[in-house]
Amino acid sequence: MALLTDSVRLPTRALGNTGMNITAVGLGAWAIGGTEWGNHDDAVAVRVIRRALERGVNWIDTAPIYGLGHSEELVRQALQATPAAERPYVFTKCGLDWDEQRPDAPPRRVGSAANVRREVDQSLRRLGIERIDLYQMHWPADDVGLEVYWNTLLELKKAGKVRAVGLSNHSVEQLECAERLGHVESLQPPFSAIRRQAAAEIAWCHAHQTGVIVYSPMQAGLLSGTFTRERARALPKEDWRSGNALFTGEALDRNLQLAEALRPVAERHGATVASVAVAWVLAWPGVTGAIVGARSPAHVDGWIGAAGLTLTVADLREIAAAIERSGAGSGPALRPVDGSGVDARPGGPQR
């Protein structure tokens, strides 16, 4: 699919060796299509997607499990009036199956060839497109080995139903297993200044020409700069965050302390806290782009600036110190040396 021809242009990065150049930020369609975030309005969801495209975003990430197919249907609705030449890249996934009779039950992680083939056809129909730009296995399957579903994805690419294939939520060991069968073109791990454990997987991708699109760079709103303890207490029961450990007790205090520490950095750049949180992720070597959610057009406006925001080495060191001081999350707080010659570690060499 061609890039958007709108007058708004955001910086792009090569997604591994897929031939796709994607904007540094992409729209995540879970929050607007899934039921786990509380009530939502479909008309607002469509406006969110269109607002992201107006601001220059050229890719959308969705999945069948988001709203049990509803997220994909909303993407189709939002893109119906968009000429094919201007349509954004559409990324979706497979591997999570639900029970139609018990939609509230936890989904099953399935990877049989028959199930993957059924899912891709259903996604193509819901999305209203002829080819999916990036198709990823959502989680490691419980019913079959990795080689079964990875070989099936490779076959789907060869058949032309998908342009590129990747994995989501897979370990370095699993990436290496898949790579022996066929190139892993992308990885989608969780990564934020709070949740930093995927650094090893990102480093593997960096070394293997595998694109990385991280999810939850603002940690579900905790690093947006607008989240508060009062808001955490007011989350409805149907919102998954209401029962999540990161949103309660001491963990919440540490996370909000870190978010507040991003504010001086944001003020120096004339940016929002949300944009700084996303830009921190984008500064990590190996990260191609960040999937960012929104439940209103205003949310898009709040983080879109991250696409063009470059944090300095001093900024990154300040944020690393804040991470360590707050005790928020786990994983490395400082990015490793990358090919640019910049080291964000204290005392590291400069460009």
GIBEL-V180343 format. One record per residue. SS is DSSP state (helix for helix, strand for strand, loop for the rest). PHI is phi in whole degrees, -180 to 180 (* if undefined). NEAR is the number of other C-alpha atoms within 10 Angstrom. Layout:
SS&PHI&NEAR / SS&PHI&NEAR
//
This chain:
loop&*&16 / loop&-77&13 / loop&-74&20 / loop&-61&22 / loop&-101&12 / loop&-60&11 / loop&-68&9 / loop&-77&11 / loop&-124&15 / loop&-109&18 / loop&-60&13 / strand&-121&18 / strand&-135&16 / strand&-72&17 / loop&-85&23 / loop&56&22 / loop&-112&16 / loop&-77&17 / loop&87&10 / loop&-96&19 / strand&-106&19 / strand&-111&22 / strand&-64&23 / loop&-63&27 / strand&-122&32 / strand&-128&27 / strand&-88&23 / strand&-90&23 / loop&-103&28 / helix&-75&24 / helix&-61&24 / helix&-91&29 / helix&-120&30 / loop&-87&22 / loop&-94&20 / loop&-79&17 / strand&-107&21 / loop&88&15 / loop&-65&14 / loop&-144&16 / loop&-112&11 / helix&-61&15 / helix&-63&11 / helix&-67&14 / helix&-59&24 / helix&-64&20 / helix&-66&15 / helix&-62&24 / helix&-61&26 / helix&-67&18 / helix&-66&18 / helix&-60&23 / helix&-68&23 / helix&-60&15 / loop&-83&17 / loop&105&24 / loop&-64&29 / loop&-119&28 / strand&-153&25 / strand&-127&22 / strand&-109&23 / loop&-142&27 / loop&-168&26 / loop&-59&27 / loop&-69&23 / loop&-73&19 / loop&75&20 / loop&54&20 / loop&97&18 / helix&-69&23 / helix&-61&28 / helix&-62&31 / helix&-65&20 / helix&-68&22 / helix&-61&24 / helix&-60&20 / helix&-60&19 / helix&-69&17 / helix&-97&20 / loop&-56&13 / loop&-89&9 / loop&-91&14 / loop&-56&10 / helix&-55&14 / helix&-69&11 / helix&-110&16 / loop&-71&19 / loop&-73&23 / strand&-67&21 / strand&-120&22 / strand&-111&21 / strand&-143&23 / strand&-140&25 / strand&-144&27 / loop&107&25 / strand&-115&24 / strand&-113&18 / loop&-119&18 / strand&-93&12 / loop&-60&9 / loop&-80&7 / strand&-133&9 / loop&-63&11 / loop&-85&10 / loop&-73&10 / loop&-58&11 / loop&-70&15 / strand&-95&14 / strand&-91&19 / loop&-122&24 / loop&-140&28 / loop&-61&20 / helix&-58&17 / helix&-63&11 / helix&-69&16 / helix&-63&24 / helix&-66&18 / helix&-65&12 / helix&-64&18 / helix&-64&22 / helix&-66&14 / helix&-66&15 / helix&-66&22 / helix&-59&18 / helix&-68&14 / helix&-65&19 / helix&-79&25 / loop&70&17 / loop&-126&14 / loop&-92&12 / loop&-148&20 / strand&-87&24 / strand&-71&21 / strand&-141&22 / strand&-120&28 / strand&-126&25 / strand&-78&27 / loop&-67&25 / loop&-144&17 / loop&-56&21 / loop&-79&18 / loop&-96&13 / loop&-94&12 / loop&-140&14 / loop&-77&13 / helix&-57&19 / helix&-61&16 / helix&-69&16 / helix&-75&25 / helix&-70&27 / helix&-63&15 / helix&-67&19 / helix&-63&27 / helix&-63&20 / helix&-68&16 / helix&-63&19 / helix&-66&19 / helix&-62&12 / helix&-78&10 / loop&89&12 / loop&-77&20 / strand&-135&22 / strand&-86&20 / strand&-143&27 / strand&-130&26 / strand&-155&25 / strand&-128&27 / strand&-129&23 / loop&60&17 / loop&-116&18 / loop&-84&18 / helix&-59&15 / helix&-59&11 / helix&-71&15 / helix&-62&21 / helix&-65&15 / helix&-62&15 / helix&-67&20 / helix&-62&14 / helix&-67&10 / helix&-92&12 / loop&177&15 / loop&-59&19 / loop&-83&26 / loop&-86&23 / strand&-158&26 / strand&-132&28 / strand&-123&25 / loop&-106&23 / strand&-76&20 / loop&-161&25 / loop&-157&26 / loop&-66&28 / loop&-96&26 / strand&-105&19 / loop&-115&19 / loop&-69&18 / loop&-82&20 / helix&-58&22 / helix&-67&14 / helix&-65&21 / helix&-65&27 / helix&-64&18 / helix&-61&17 / helix&-62&23 / helix&-59&18 / helix&-84&9 / loop&-119&17 / loop&57&18 / loop&-106&25 / strand&-68&25 / strand&-131&27 / strand&-118&26 / strand&-87&26 / strand&-114&23 / loop&57&23 / loop&-67&29 / loop&-102&29 / loop&49&20 / loop&56&19 / loop&101&18 / loop&-61&23 / loop&-104&28 / loop&-79&25 / loop&87&23 / loop&-119&14 / loop&-79&14 / loop&-135&16 / helix&-62&13 / helix&-64&8 / helix&-66&12 / helix&-62&16 / helix&-68&11 / helix&-91&10 / loop&-61&16 / loop&-67&15 / loop&-61&12 / loop&-75&13 / strand&-82&15 / helix&-57&13 / helix&-69&19 / helix&-64&18 / helix&-112&14 / loop&-91&10 / helix&-63&11 / helix&-69&20 / helix&-107&22 / loop&-139&16 / helix&57&10 / helix&-64&13 / helix&-61&16 / helix&-63&19 / helix&-60&18 / helix&-64&19 / helix&-66&24 / helix&-71&23 / helix&-63&18 / helix&-65&27 / helix&-58&29 / helix&-67&17 / helix&-69&21 / loop&-78&26 / helix&-63&18 / helix&-61&15 / helix&-64&22 / helix&-61&20 / helix&-66&12 / helix&-64&9 / helix&-95&14 / loop&64&11 / loop&-121&19 / loop&-91&23 / helix&-60&26 / helix&-58&27 / helix&-64&26 / helix&-66&30 / helix&-59&28 / helix&-72&31 / helix&-63&26 / helix&-60&23 / helix&-64&25 / helix&-68&25 / loop&-80&20 / loop&-77&20 / loop&-56&19 / loop&102&24 / loop&-80&26 / loop&-86&28 / strand&-155&28 / strand&-121&29 / strand&-87&23 / strand&-123&28 / strand&-89&25 / loop&-160&23 / loop&-113&20 / loop&-155&19 / helix&-57&17 / helix&-64&12 / helix&-62&17 / helix&-59&21 / helix&-62&15 / helix&-73&17 / helix&-117&24 / helix&-62&25 / helix&-63&20 / helix&-63&24 / helix&-61&22 / helix&-117&15 / loop&-97&19 / loop&-109&14 / loop&-79&18 / loop&-80&13 / helix&-59&18 / helix&-63&13 / helix&-60&19 / helix&-65&23 / helix&-67&20 / helix&-62&18 / helix&-68&23 / helix&-61&22 / helix&-64&17 / helix&-68&19 / helix&-61&25 / helix&-67&15 / helix&-67&13 / helix&-78&18 / loop&75&17 / loop&-72&24 / loop&63&20 / strand&-153&13 / loop&110&16 / loop&-63&18 / loop&-93&24 / loop&-119&21 / loop&-70&19 / loop&-76&16 / loop&-64&15 / loop&-120&14 / loop&-68&8 / loop&-81&9 / loop&86&11 / loop&-106&16 / loop&-120&20 / loop&-83&25 / loop&-72&17 / loop&-53&14 / loop&80&8 / loop&-70&13 / loop&-66&11 / loop&-95&10 / loop&-64&8
//
